Amino acid sequence: MNGLLSGIFVADRAGTPMRSLDRAELVIGRGIRGDRYFTETGTFSPKAKKPSQEVTLVEAEEVEAFNAATGGALRPEELRRNLVTRGVRLNDFVGVEFTVGSVVLKGIRLCEPCDYLAGLTSAAVRQTFVHRAGLRAAIVAGGVACVGDAIAIRGR
């Protein structure tokens, strides 16, 4: 099951719009350089950083399915996830190490929609994206990820 990285997004601070990057540095224990959680200024930034807050991912196909079902025009970055994938089922990556180019991530848990996200988008996001809103991952081996990089379960 190979896919590709179709988008990279970061926000400078909590509540600010996500901005698109062609490439990003992923740092073990910190996240994506330039993102609000890297600098601990995100809405849910705790005093002690958790591995599940380093990187978030979402499938482009799930956003497209949501739009088709609701007639919406939601963009992937509006879900406030860092990495947008295509061609992989992220739910299968929980507890699994996988690569994004040369970067190694480990899926920690599903990234379920919350009331905060529904408030920024629509109530339909909270209901429709249950178990489909993406993945929280820790950085196992950092480096630079670029749009177009291959995504694969490690060792396959």
PEPEMO-V543313 format. One record per run of one state. SS is the DSSP state (a for helix, b for strand, c for the rest). FROM is the first residue (numbers start at 0). LEN is the number of residues. Records with the same first field share a line. If there is no record, write none. Layout:
# PEPEMO-V543313
SS->FROM-LEN, FROM-LEN
This chain:
# PEPEMO-V543313
c->0-2, 10-8, 21-1, 27-3, 32-18, 53-1, 70-5, 79-3, 86-3, 94-2, 100-2, 110-4, 120-2, 128-6, 141-1, 146-3, 153-3
b->2-8, 18-3, 22-5, 30-2, 54-5, 82-4, 93-1, 96-4, 102-8, 134-7, 142-4, 149-4
a->50-3, 59-11, 75-4, 89-4, 114-6, 122-6
